[in-house]
Amino acid sequence: MSIRLPSADGGYRLHRPNTDPYAPLTCGPARSRTFHAAAHVVADPPAASAEARPVVDWEATLAFRHRLWAQGLGVAEAMDTAQRGMGLDWPTAAELIRRSAAEAGAVGGRIVCGAGTDQLAADRTHSLAAISAAYEEQLAHTEACGAQAVLMASRALAAAARGAEDYQAVYGGLLRQSARPVVLHWLGPMFDPALAGYWGRDDLDEATEVFLKIISECPQKVDGIKVSLLDAEREVDIRRRLPAGIRCYTGDDYHYPELIAGDGDLAGDALLGIFDPIAPVAARAALALDRGDAVGFRELLDPTVPLSRHLFAPPTRFYKTGVVLLAWLAGYQEHFTMVGGLQSARSLPHLATAYELADGLGLFPDPELAEERMRRLLAVHGVES
């Protein structure tokens, strides 16, 4: 049996579904690395029809996080994968953090949560004092929920800052008052065009210097950094220059196998959106590293890179659409609908290729269900499969 898939060139190809998916895996967290999966949220379409605000299916959303914890992965909550700034507002994100942190505490799961400034109106420029207050509100909420904070890059700060000094002032103040060490997130403009020139410099070499200076002035309050620039050489250079004890969580969804494997002392941790759909493989790869099996680690993780590069292809910020598609095809939710209608952000051929690549990796626990759902999606778009 095969399924007819549309191609980007207007043609079609036949795909024979996989019959050998990954078996379920239950394990504890890896010892040699820290792996966090930036998790997506599940929308609640019937409830959303009566409200302007985003409505989340809490049961399905939290069930997915429990699947990640059961496989030994940590959860990076309320990050850009959860559509922060692209459909998920701060009140809903605050509730997501509260609920997920409580669930993590109940099962001993690892969790970090995004703290930013997205409660500020996007249609005007804000003062640095207002931006700092917004950050402080979200940082306090995250820590009060018992979670470690990831200080996310701020669109408001990018719009208001006059130079590197403003970034140093805002971040320095946040680090001094944080109750526990945080993770600093450098999200590149390929993920969010509004973040171009972050750290007050358009030149990435100069921006890197500002970033490292902020860390060096308060290293005891920085657990680690998450670098999402899709630039492996720059990330390795930053990692070499970090103060001792500060982790580098790769956010590079193009080069993650080599960046995690590292080289001697430069082995890396990870906080990745791609770990949401490839969790069964990521969990097994982490266990391979625990066994000292570097070759097995690469044999597991390297084949997932084509899928990741496809999902994160430009415009990269729409990668969430493919992530949610795969969760639906895998049977982890009952629909392919996203908050803000983001399910329409990718073309049908793009989604068809995502299905094909994920199926080839054995990521669907029930390949027949995935095939049936993919046929339904194609039929909605007028494609006879």
Buried (B, 14 or more C-beta within 10 A) or exposed (E): EEBBBBEEEEEBBEBEBBEEBBEEBEBEBBEBBBBBBBBBBBBBBEEBEEEEEBBBBBEBBBBBBBBBBBBBBBBBBBBBBBBBBBBBBBEBBBEBBBBBBBBBEEEEBBBBBBBBBBBBEEEEEBEBEBBBBBBBBBBBBBBEBBBBBBBBBBBBBBBBBEEBEBBBBBBBBBBEEBEEBBBBBBBBBBBBEBBEEBBBBEEBEEBBBBBBBBBEBBBEBBBBBBBBBBBBEBBBEBBEEBEEEBBBBBBBBBBBBBBBBBEEEEBBBBBBBBBBBBBBBBBBBBBBBBEEBEEBBBEBBBBBBEBBBBBBBEEBBBBBBBBBBBBBBBEBBEBBBBBBEBBEBBEBBBBBBBBBBBBBBBBBBEBEBBBEBBBEBBEEEEBEB
